[in-house]
Amino acid sequence: MPENAFPLPCIIFAGGRSSRMGRNKALLPFDGFATLAEYQYARLSPLFDSAFLSVKTTEGYPERLPYLPDDPSLTDAAPTAGFITAFRSLGAERIFALSVDTPFIDAAVIRTLLEHDSGELDAVIARTARGSHPLCGIYHRSLLARFEAMAASGDHKLGRMLSESRVRYVDFGDEQLFSNLNHPHEYEAALKMLDKK
């Protein structure tokens, strides 16, 4: 475990279809790394006691990264499958979940979310003026049964599940930190943001 690491595993969700990008965004080059997946793992793994990439399959991904491939029976249920696989595989009481396509979330955001966490909650989720960010937050094992029910019913609306759970939303003012790389123009804008650093 890295010294002074956040005391929970980080799960980087990279199993989405990337339909709006037109290709797997986790495999796009980013900030000197061959893939966004490698970039995210390299910067996040020193912050946590462990870090993993949640993927449907490791095919096409770089070697030597720790992966949590979805249970094959749940392959149509991302990110539901990723949560189920993470809790079943790791045995953790809580995890930090972050989408692979949010490359500007920093340690200060994570620390703030952790400061708002408590044992009676199911989740702590980041929120900005544009809305909540379900794939930037802390999830507790208490939600595993609900994720399993979602997978069984085919209802994978994460927002709906959170609305029926004990969730604390933490507000942040900087929208840029939460930039998602869903479309090609958003990816290009992110590359330009890197150039300005």
Secondary structure, DSSP 8 states (H G I E B T S, - for coil): --TT-EEEEEEEE--S--TTTTS-GGGS-BTTBSSHHHHHHHHHGGGEEEEEEEES--TTS-TTS-EEE--GGGTTSTTHHHHHHHHHHH--SEEEEEETT-TT--HHHHHHHHHT--TT-SEEEEEETTEEEEEEEEEEGGGHHHHHHHHHHT---HHHHHHTS-EEEEE-S-GGGG----SHHHHHHHHHHHHH-
